[in-house]
Amino acid sequence: MRAFLVRHWYAYAMVLPVVIVVGVLVLFPLAQGIYFTLTNINEANIANPVLDRPASYEFVGLQNYLHVLSGSESYGAFWSTLVRTLIWTFGCVFFHYVVGLGLALLINRPVRMRGLYRVLLILPWAVPPFISVFAWRYLFNSQYGILNQGLATLGLPTPVWLGQSDLALFSVMVINIWLGVPFMMVTLLGGLQSIPHELYEAAEMDGASPWQRFRNVTLPGLRSVSSTVILLGVIWTFNLFHVIYLTAGQNPHTRILVTYAFERFFSGATRDYAVASTYGVLILSLLLVFVMFYRRAMRRQGEVW
C-alpha cells in the first residue's frame, strides 16, 4: 500500500484540492441540512450574534419527516405537491425530447441555410432565462398579452393564464419547454451525426421504410445519448426553481417540491429551516432512488453506466 502511494502521490496531490472543495461546498452543507431535519430550527430559535441570542432549537428526531409525509396542508401537502412535481417533470422532459428530436432530424438534413436555422433554434437556450421568462409573462398577460388579444380577435375566451388555476402550471410548462428544447436538440443532433450513414444505406437497400429506418437505426443509434440527456433532464427539471418562481411566484397551482422548500426557508413570519431542510433531503432521496432504478433499467438494455 505504501509503495502504491509513493508511486502515485502526484495524482492524489492533484485530486486533493477537488476533494477539499467538494467537501466544503457540498458534503458539509449536506450533512448540516440532514442535521437540521432532526431539529426544530427556525429564525426564532437560531443563534443570532447581532441580538446576542444563543441557539435554542431542540432535537426532535424524525418528527419533521412524519409531519411532512403526513401530507398536511400546513407542511406543504407533500403528496399532492409531489404529484404536481412529477407532472411538471415528466411532461417537460417528454416534450423536450420529442420536439428536440424532431428538430434535430429536420436540421440534420442537407437543406439550404441549415446553419442559420441552427442558430435561430439555439437562441432560446442562449438568451438569459429571466429575459425569456419576462417575455413569456408579457405574452401570457391576461389584459395586454398578445396571446389573449389574438384569442379575443377570433372571438374565443381569454383565460387568465397565470392565475389561480391549473392553466398556470400549463403556462409555466410551455415556457420551460421553450427554454429546454434547444439543448436537447443540439445534443441529439450530435448523436444523429455520429450514426454511420452506411447503416441507413443498407436499410434502404433492404427495402426498409422511413419509419423502419427511424425505429431500427436512428433510435438504437441514439440510445446512449438519449439515456444520458433524459436522466439529466429529469434531475434538472425536478430541481428547477427560477422559471416557476419568476413566472408565477408563490402560486399554489405551480408549486413543486423545490419551490415550497424555498418558500418555507425564506418566507413567512418564522422561517422554518427544519422543514425546508426536510424537503431538501426528501428531494435528494427521491432523485437517488430514481437514478438507481434508471441505471438498472439502462443496464438491462445493454447500456454501460
C-alpha positions as CSV (number, residue, x, y, z in Angstrom):
1,M,0.0,0.0,0.0
2,R,2.8,2.4,0.9
3,A,4.6,1.6,-2.4
4,F,1.4,2.3,-4.2
5,L,1.0,5.7,-2.5
6,V,4.6,6.6,-3.2
7,R,4.2,5.7,-6.8
8,H,1.0,7.7,-7.3
9,W,1.4,10.5,-4.8
10,Y,1.3,13.1,-7.6
11,A,-2.1,12.0,-8.8
12,Y,-3.5,12.1,-5.3
13,A,-2.0,15.6,-4.7
14,M,-3.8,16.8,-7.8
15,V,-7.1,15.3,-6.7
16,L,-6.9,16.6,-3.1
17,P,-7.9,20.2,-3.8
18,V,-11.0,19.0,-5.6
19,V,-11.9,16.7,-2.7
20,I,-11.5,19.6,-0.3
21,V,-13.6,21.9,-2.3
22,V,-16.4,19.3,-2.8
23,G,-16.3,18.5,0.9
24,V,-16.6,22.2,1.9
25,L,-19.2,23.2,-0.7
26,V,-21.2,20.0,-0.9
27,L,-20.7,17.5,1.8
28,F,-20.6,19.8,4.8
29,P,-23.8,21.7,3.8
30,L,-25.5,18.4,3.1
31,A,-24.5,17.0,6.5
32,Q,-25.7,20.2,8.2
33,G,-29.0,20.1,6.3
34,I,-29.6,16.5,7.4
35,Y,-28.9,17.5,11.0
36,F,-31.4,20.4,10.7
37,T,-34.1,18.0,9.7
38,L,-33.8,16.4,13.1
39,T,-34.3,19.6,14.9
40,N,-37.0,22.4,15.1
41,I,-34.6,25.1,14.0
42,N,-36.2,28.3,12.6
43,E,-35.5,32.0,12.5
44,A,-36.8,32.5,16.1
45,N,-34.5,30.0,17.8
46,I,-31.3,30.0,15.7
47,A,-28.3,31.7,17.2
48,N,-28.1,35.5,16.4
49,P,-24.8,37.2,17.3
50,V,-26.3,40.6,16.4
51,L,-29.0,40.3,19.0
52,D,-26.7,38.4,21.4
53,R,-29.1,35.5,21.3
54,P,-27.9,31.9,21.7
55,A,-29.4,29.0,19.8
56,S,-32.4,27.4,21.5
57,Y,-33.6,24.9,18.9
58,E,-34.1,21.3,20.1
59,F,-33.6,17.8,18.8
60,V,-36.9,16.4,17.6
61,G,-35.8,13.2,15.9
62,L,-37.9,12.2,12.9
63,Q,-40.8,14.5,13.8
64,N,-40.3,16.7,10.7
65,Y,-40.4,13.8,8.4
66,L,-43.6,12.5,10.0
67,H,-45.2,15.9,9.6
68,V,-44.2,16.3,6.0
69,L,-45.1,12.8,4.9
70,S,-48.5,13.1,6.6
71,G,-49.5,15.3,3.7
72,S,-50.7,18.1,6.0
73,E,-51.6,21.4,4.3
74,S,-49.6,23.2,6.9
75,Y,-46.5,21.3,5.8
76,G,-47.0,21.9,2.1
77,A,-49.3,19.0,1.2
78,F,-46.4,16.8,0.3
79,W,-48.1,14.1,-1.7
80,S,-50.2,16.4,-3.9
81,T,-47.2,18.6,-4.4
82,L,-45.2,15.5,-5.4
83,V,-47.8,14.6,-8.0
84,R,-47.6,18.1,-9.4
85,T,-43.8,17.9,-9.4
86,L,-44.0,14.6,-11.4
87,I,-46.4,16.0,-13.9
88,W,-44.2,19.1,-14.3
89,T,-41.0,17.0,-14.6
90,F,-42.1,14.2,-16.9
91,G,-44.3,16.5,-19.0
92,C,-41.4,18.9,-19.7
93,V,-38.8,16.2,-20.3
94,F,-41.2,14.3,-22.7
95,F,-41.8,17.4,-24.9
96,H,-38.1,18.4,-24.6
97,Y,-37.1,15.1,-26.1
98,V,-39.9,14.7,-28.7
99,V,-39.7,18.3,-30.0
100,G,-35.9,18.3,-29.7
101,L,-35.6,15.0,-31.6
102,G,-38.0,16.3,-34.3
103,L,-36.0,19.5,-34.8
104,A,-32.7,17.6,-34.8
105,L,-34.0,15.3,-37.5
106,L,-35.1,18.3,-39.6
107,I,-31.8,20.3,-39.4
108,N,-29.7,17.1,-39.9
109,R,-30.9,17.0,-43.5
110,P,-28.9,18.7,-46.2
111,V,-31.2,21.8,-46.6
112,R,-30.3,25.3,-47.6
113,M,-29.4,27.8,-44.9
114,R,-29.1,24.9,-42.4
115,G,-26.6,26.9,-40.3
116,L,-29.0,29.8,-39.9
117,Y,-31.8,27.5,-38.8
118,R,-29.5,26.0,-36.2
119,V,-28.5,29.4,-34.8
120,L,-32.2,30.5,-34.6
121,L,-33.2,27.3,-32.9
122,I,-30.5,27.7,-30.3
123,L,-31.4,31.3,-29.5
124,P,-34.0,30.4,-26.7
125,W,-31.2,28.5,-24.9
126,A,-28.6,31.2,-25.4
127,V,-30.8,34.1,-24.1
128,P,-30.6,34.5,-20.3
129,P,-33.6,32.7,-18.8
130,F,-35.0,35.6,-16.9
131,I,-35.3,37.6,-20.1
132,S,-37.2,34.8,-21.8
133,V,-39.4,34.3,-18.8
134,F,-40.4,38.0,-18.7
135,A,-41.1,38.0,-22.4
136,W,-43.4,35.0,-21.9
137,R,-45.1,36.7,-19.0
138,Y,-46.0,39.5,-21.3
139,L,-47.4,37.1,-23.9
140,F,-49.5,35.4,-21.2
141,N,-50.7,38.7,-19.6
142,S,-54.5,38.4,-19.3
143,Q,-55.1,42.1,-20.3
144,Y,-52.3,43.1,-22.6
145,G,-50.8,39.9,-23.7
146,I,-50.5,39.1,-27.4
147,L,-52.0,35.6,-26.9
148,N,-55.2,36.9,-25.4
149,Q,-55.5,39.7,-27.9
150,G,-55.3,37.1,-30.6
151,L,-58.0,34.9,-28.9
152,A,-60.2,38.0,-28.5
153,T,-59.9,38.8,-32.2
154,L,-61.1,35.3,-33.0
155,G,-64.0,35.6,-30.6
156,L,-62.6,33.0,-28.2
157,P,-62.4,33.1,-24.4
158,T,-59.4,34.9,-22.9
159,P,-58.3,33.0,-19.8
160,V,-56.1,34.2,-17.0
161,W,-53.1,32.1,-17.9
162,L,-51.0,32.7,-14.8
163,G,-53.9,33.0,-12.3
164,Q,-55.2,30.6,-9.6
165,S,-55.9,27.7,-11.8
166,D,-54.2,24.7,-13.4
167,L,-53.6,26.8,-16.5
168,A,-50.8,28.4,-14.5
169,L,-48.9,25.1,-14.4
170,F,-49.6,24.5,-18.1
171,S,-48.3,28.0,-18.9
172,V,-45.1,27.5,-16.9
173,M,-44.5,24.2,-18.6
174,V,-44.8,25.8,-22.0
175,I,-42.1,28.3,-21.0
176,N,-39.8,25.6,-19.7
177,I,-40.3,23.5,-22.8
178,W,-39.4,26.5,-25.0
179,L,-36.2,27.0,-22.9
180,G,-35.2,23.4,-22.8
181,V,-35.8,22.2,-26.3
182,P,-32.6,23.8,-27.9
183,F,-30.3,21.9,-25.5
184,M,-32.0,18.6,-26.3
185,M,-31.9,19.4,-30.0
186,V,-28.2,20.1,-30.1
187,T,-27.3,17.0,-28.0
188,L,-29.5,14.7,-30.2
189,L,-28.1,16.3,-33.3
190,G,-24.6,15.4,-32.2
191,G,-25.9,11.8,-31.7
192,L,-27.5,11.7,-35.1
193,Q,-24.3,12.8,-36.8
194,S,-22.4,10.0,-35.1
195,I,-24.6,7.3,-36.6
196,P,-22.8,5.8,-39.6
197,H,-24.6,6.7,-42.9
198,E,-23.8,3.2,-44.2
199,L,-26.5,1.8,-41.8
200,Y,-29.2,3.9,-43.5
201,E,-27.9,2.9,-46.9
202,A,-28.0,-0.8,-46.0
203,A,-31.5,-0.5,-44.5
204,E,-32.7,1.3,-47.6
205,M,-31.3,-1.4,-49.9
206,D,-33.2,-4.0,-47.8
207,G,-36.4,-2.1,-48.5
208,A,-36.9,-0.6,-45.1
209,S,-39.4,2.3,-45.0
210,P,-38.6,5.7,-43.4
211,W,-40.4,4.6,-40.2
212,Q,-38.5,1.3,-40.1
213,R,-35.2,3.1,-40.6
214,F,-36.1,5.5,-37.8
215,R,-37.1,2.8,-35.4
216,N,-34.4,0.3,-36.2
217,V,-31.4,2.5,-37.0
218,T,-32.0,6.0,-35.6
219,L,-33.4,5.2,-32.2
220,P,-30.9,2.4,-31.4
221,G,-28.1,4.7,-32.5
222,L,-29.3,7.4,-30.2
223,R,-29.8,5.2,-27.2
224,S,-26.7,6.1,-25.3
225,V,-27.1,9.8,-25.9
226,S,-30.9,9.7,-25.2
227,S,-30.4,7.8,-21.9
228,T,-28.0,10.4,-20.7
229,V,-29.9,13.6,-21.7
230,I,-33.2,12.1,-20.3
231,L,-31.6,11.4,-17.0
232,L,-30.0,14.9,-16.8
233,G,-33.3,16.4,-17.9
234,V,-35.3,14.7,-15.2
235,I,-32.8,15.8,-12.5
236,W,-32.6,19.4,-13.8
237,T,-36.4,19.8,-14.2
238,F,-37.2,18.2,-10.9
239,N,-35.0,20.8,-9.2
240,L,-35.8,23.7,-11.5
241,F,-36.8,26.8,-9.5
242,H,-36.2,30.0,-11.3
243,V,-38.6,29.5,-14.2
244,I,-41.6,28.8,-11.9
245,Y,-40.7,31.4,-9.4
246,L,-40.0,34.2,-11.9
247,T,-43.2,33.3,-13.8
248,A,-45.8,32.7,-11.2
249,G,-44.2,33.5,-7.8
250,Q,-45.8,31.7,-4.9
251,N,-48.8,30.4,-6.8
252,P,-50.0,27.2,-5.2
253,H,-51.1,25.8,-8.6
254,T,-47.4,25.9,-9.8
255,R,-45.9,24.8,-6.5
256,I,-43.4,21.9,-6.8
257,L,-41.3,20.4,-4.0
258,V,-38.3,22.7,-4.6
259,T,-40.3,25.9,-4.7
260,Y,-42.1,25.0,-1.5
261,A,-38.7,24.4,0.2
262,F,-37.7,27.8,-0.9
263,E,-40.9,29.4,0.4
264,R,-40.5,27.6,3.7
265,F,-36.9,28.7,4.1
266,F,-37.2,32.4,3.0
267,S,-40.9,33.3,3.6
268,G,-43.3,33.5,6.4
269,A,-43.3,35.1,9.9
270,T,-40.9,32.4,11.1
271,R,-38.6,31.0,8.5
272,D,-38.7,27.2,9.1
273,Y,-35.3,25.9,8.3
274,A,-36.0,22.5,9.7
275,V,-39.0,21.8,7.4
276,A,-37.2,23.3,4.4
277,S,-34.2,21.1,5.0
278,T,-36.5,18.1,5.3
279,Y,-37.9,18.8,1.9
280,G,-34.4,19.1,0.6
281,V,-33.4,15.7,1.9
282,L,-36.6,14.1,0.6
283,I,-36.0,15.6,-2.9
284,L,-32.4,14.3,-2.9
285,S,-33.7,10.9,-1.7
286,L,-36.3,10.7,-4.5
287,L,-33.8,11.6,-7.1
288,L,-31.3,9.0,-5.8
289,V,-34.0,6.3,-5.9
290,F,-34.9,7.3,-9.5
291,V,-31.3,7.3,-10.6
292,M,-30.8,3.8,-9.1
293,F,-33.8,2.3,-10.9
294,Y,-33.0,4.2,-14.1
295,R,-29.4,2.8,-14.2
296,R,-30.7,-0.7,-13.6
297,A,-33.2,-0.3,-16.5
298,M,-30.4,1.0,-18.8
299,R,-28.1,-1.8,-17.9
300,R,-30.8,-4.3,-18.8
301,Q,-30.9,-2.7,-22.3
302,G,-27.1,-3.1,-22.6
303,E,-26.1,0.4,-21.7
304,V,-22.8,0.8,-19.7
305,W,-23.2,3.1,-16.6
